[in-house]
Each structure stands twice: as structure tokens, then as C-alpha cells.
């Protein structure tokens, strides 16, 4: 499947209304064709985060979407998620595999082509997310690398590489041309009516004019 489209949840504080709204957005994203939903909520306490992950996993049931938890293997396992996304400075993927069930998806963030090369042959990784490619309000203290280092990473390693950082519809064509297997985004999926996700995902998929086959599941 190409491109691999990953929705990263927007940062918020837990409340019944906020959680309901986020789970509904996850539900609509899954039904729109998003492949991965990364639950990234650093402000949530463990119990609230586990509950959100359980609800998100239930929301994608019956679709091809898979729920990942940002860097919290314990909560990914207890909440019934399909995988975990590791920070660049997190534990090795091989340690995750020692506890994870079959089919569990494991990804990692990298921030340069050199870092991508260093971790590419780490046992147990399914994909990498490379960024920040373009400047983004989500990471105001980080300058974008541009697509050159992204393209270098895509050529240098055997794993699927997803681009992140400033992903907008008008930039997806150049991201696809870099060799990226897909992209991850926060803001692209966070605003507006959840019903609009159908057209957003459709246009994003068409921006990737490639015949390569990439599958994480």
C-alpha cells in the first residue's frame, strides 16, 4: 500500500469532551483510509492514556488502520494498541520485540540521514519517521531539514521512511519524489470537520505517483 499515511494526534489535555472528540476524529480518519494513528498525548496520565488507547483501538476496528502509542510500550500493550512508535532516544526495538505479540508494529523517529543509517539495521523495526522536514508550528524550535536529507535517508536504508514536519497538501508531491513511503502529520488532520478527512486522505494518496508496494501489516 502506498503511500503509508499516519495521523499523529494533536496535543491536548484529557477531558471527557476532548477525548470523545479525538476518538471520533480517529474513527473518521480510519474510515477515510489512514493506515496508522499515532496516539501522542504527553500530558495524559497513564490511566487516561490507556483509556484513550482502548477507545481508539475500538474506533478503528473493521478498518485497515492500526493504532500506535508514542513511546509507551506498557500502555500500548495494556490498551490493546497495534504497535508503538519510539523516540530517537528510546529503547532498542529488539527489547520491544521481547515483550510484544506477533504482528506488533514498531517504528522509530530519526532526524538525519546519518541517524537513519545508524538504526536502519536495528532488529525489530518496521519503519522510520524522518523529520522535521519543513518548519512546523508543532516544533517551533526546530528548523526544517528540507527534502535533501529525507531523500538521502530513503535511498540509504531498506526500511520504509515516512516524512513528518510541515506536511501540507501542496508539499506532498515533492515528498513523494524524495522516495518517501508516505508521511505523518498532525495539523493536516487536526483541524476542520472530521468528515473532510475523506477528501484530504484521497488527495494525499493521489499525490504519491508510485508503483512500489509498501506494507507494515
Secondary structure as the mmCIF struct_conf table of DSSP 4:
data_model
#
loop_
_struct_conf.conf_type_id
_struct_conf.id
_struct_conf.beg_label_comp_id
_struct_conf.beg_label_asym_id
_struct_conf.beg_label_seq_id
_struct_conf.end_label_comp_id
_struct_conf.end_label_asym_id
_struct_conf.end_label_seq_id
BEND BEND1 UNK A 3 UNK A 3
STRN STRN1 UNK A 4 UNK A 8
HELX_LH_PP_P HELX_LH_PP_P1 UNK A 9 UNK A 11
HELX_RH_AL_P HELX_RH_AL_P1 UNK A 16 UNK A 32
TURN_TY1_P TURN_TY1_P1 UNK A 33 UNK A 33
STRN STRN2 UNK A 36 UNK A 39
TURN_TY1_P TURN_TY1_P2 UNK A 42 UNK A 43
BEND BEND2 UNK A 44 UNK A 44
HELX_RH_AL_P HELX_RH_AL_P2 UNK A 46 UNK A 59
TURN_TY1_P TURN_TY1_P3 UNK A 60 UNK A 62
BEND BEND3 UNK A 63 UNK A 64
STRN STRN3 UNK A 66 UNK A 70
BEND BEND4 UNK A 71 UNK A 71
HELX_RH_AL_P HELX_RH_AL_P3 UNK A 73 UNK A 78
TURN_TY1_P TURN_TY1_P4 UNK A 79 UNK A 80
BEND BEND5 UNK A 82 UNK A 82
STRN STRN4 UNK A 83 UNK A 86
TURN_TY1_P TURN_TY1_P5 UNK A 88 UNK A 89
BEND BEND6 UNK A 90 UNK A 90
HELX_RH_AL_P HELX_RH_AL_P4 UNK A 93 UNK A 97
TURN_TY1_P TURN_TY1_P6 UNK A 98 UNK A 99
BEND BEND7 UNK A 100 UNK A 100
HELX_LH_PP_P HELX_LH_PP_P2 UNK A 101 UNK A 101
TURN_TY1_P TURN_TY1_P7 UNK A 102 UNK A 103
STRN STRN5 UNK A 105 UNK A 110
BEND BEND8 UNK A 112 UNK A 112
HELX_RH_AL_P HELX_RH_AL_P5 UNK A 113 UNK A 119
TURN_TY1_P TURN_TY1_P8 UNK A 120 UNK A 121
TURN_TY1_P TURN_TY1_P9 UNK A 123 UNK A 124
STRN STRN6 UNK A 127 UNK A 130
BEND BEND9 UNK A 134 UNK A 134
HELX_RH_3T_P HELX_RH_3T_P1 UNK A 137 UNK A 139
TURN_TY1_P TURN_TY1_P10 UNK A 140 UNK A 141
HELX_RH_AL_P HELX_RH_AL_P6 UNK A 147 UNK A 156
BEND BEND10 UNK A 158 UNK A 159
STRN STRN7 UNK A 160 UNK A 164
BEND BEND11 UNK A 165 UNK A 166
HELX_RH_3T_P HELX_RH_3T_P2 UNK A 169 UNK A 171
HELX_RH_AL_P HELX_RH_AL_P7 UNK A 172 UNK A 177
TURN_TY1_P TURN_TY1_P11 UNK A 178 UNK A 179
BEND BEND12 UNK A 181 UNK A 181
STRN STRN8 UNK A 182 UNK A 185
BEND BEND13 UNK A 186 UNK A 186
HELX_RH_AL_P HELX_RH_AL_P8 UNK A 187 UNK A 190
BEND BEND14 UNK A 191 UNK A 192
HELX_RH_3T_P HELX_RH_3T_P3 UNK A 194 UNK A 196
HELX_RH_AL_P HELX_RH_AL_P9 UNK A 197 UNK A 207
#
